[in-house]
Amino acid sequence: APTWLNLIHPLNGNRTPVQLQLGEGSAFTGRTVVQGTGQALPGAELTLTPHVSGWDQEARADAPAEERVTVTSDARGRFRVEGLAPGLYTVEGRGPEGTSTVQWDIRVPMDEPRVLALPGGGGRTRLPQRAPSKELRCGM
């Protein structure tokens, strides 16, 4: 799994020893449902963007395209993303027609699969970055 390290090097010219150990990648699993009904929402697209700065937790997640991960939920609304580095991610969910967008912040690894509720109709919805949808639930 990828990882990030913030390092501050003193200006005195001395060497700064760094030891980096990579651990096992983590998984983010769950299913997408229609907000308000709880019915499976197949074909929803989820894009995960890592928060690469441990310095400013309030900053919006921003990363190059090669560090973003996109997955589409299957016919039963299930999804699985593997090989994630531990940390904070912003998940942007779009309905199958690409008209509705919702964002959540998640922390990986997590104990249980998540249920992500997206609007079933048209329109564009954006929830505050720090507050999850009221229908973000644990369990399958």
N, C-alpha and C positions, 0 to 999 in steps of 0.2 A: 504494500500500500504506500502511496506517496506520503511524505511528511514534510513539515516546515520547521525551520529553526531560526529564531531571531537571535542574532549575535551582535554584541557591541564590542568592537575592537578598540583598545586604548591607543591613543596617538603617540605613545612613547616608543614605538617600533619593536617592542617585545612581541614574541609569538603568543598567540592565544590558542591554547590546546582545546580541541573540540572532539567529543566522542559522540557518535550518532548511532543509535541502534534502531533498526526497523523491526516492528512487531508484525504480528498477523493482521491482515486486513479485516475490517468489520463489515457487517451486512446491515442494510436498511430494507426491511420488508413490511408488507401490509397490503391494503387494498384501497381502491378508490370507490366512493359511493356518491350518489346524488344527494346533495344537501337537502335536508328536510324529509326525505323518504327513506334513506338508508339503502336503496336499491343499488346493486352493483353498477359501476360506471366503467364499462370497457373502453379501451382506446384512449384513456386519458394520458397525457404526456407530462412527465415529471422531470424537471431539471434541477439537479443539486449543484450548488455553488459553495465551495468551502470558504470559510472566513479564515484568511491566512494571517491575519494580524492578531496576536495575543495581546497587543498593547491597547487597542481600542475596540472593546466589545460592542460599542454602540454604532460603529461604522458599518455601512451597508456592505454586504458581501460583494466582492469584485475579484474576478480571477480571469485569466486568459481562457479562451475557448477550450484548449486542450486539458484544462483542469476541471471543466464542468462535465457532469455526467447526466445523460438523458436516458430515460427508460419509458416504455409505454405499457400501461396495464393490459392484461390479457382479457379474454372473453368473459371471465368471472370477476374482473376488476383487480386481480392480484398483480403485485409487482415485487421485484427483488433486485437490489443493487448490491454487488459484493465488491470487496477489495478497497473499502473506504478507510482512510486514515481516521483515527479518533479525533473528534473535535466538533466544532459548531458549523452547521451548514444551513443555508437558506434553500428551501424547496419551493419552486414555482410550479404550480399545477395548472394545466390547461385542459379544458373539456375536449372531447374528441373532435369537435368542430373548430377548436382553437379560438372560440369567442369569449370564454370565461377564464379569468386568471385569478388565482389565489396564492398567497405566500404564507409560509410557516418557517419558523426557525426550529431546527431539531439538533439534538446532540447525539453523536454516534460514539461509542456503541450504545444501544438501547436494549432494555430488557425484553420488551414484547413487540410484536408487530403493531403497526399503526393503521388506523382507519382515517383516510383523508377525504373530507366532504367537499365537493365542488358543486357550484350552481349547475343545474341541469339545463337551464334555458340560455338564451342569448344574453348579451350585455357583458360588461367588464367589471369585475369586482376586485379590489385590492384591499386586503386587510392590513392593519398596521404590522410592521415587521416584527415587533416584539410580542404581539399577542396572537396565539394560535386560534384557529377557527374553533367555534364552540363545539363543532362536531369532530374535532381531532380526538379520537378515543384510542385507548389501548385494547389489544385483543383482536382476534379475527372473528 
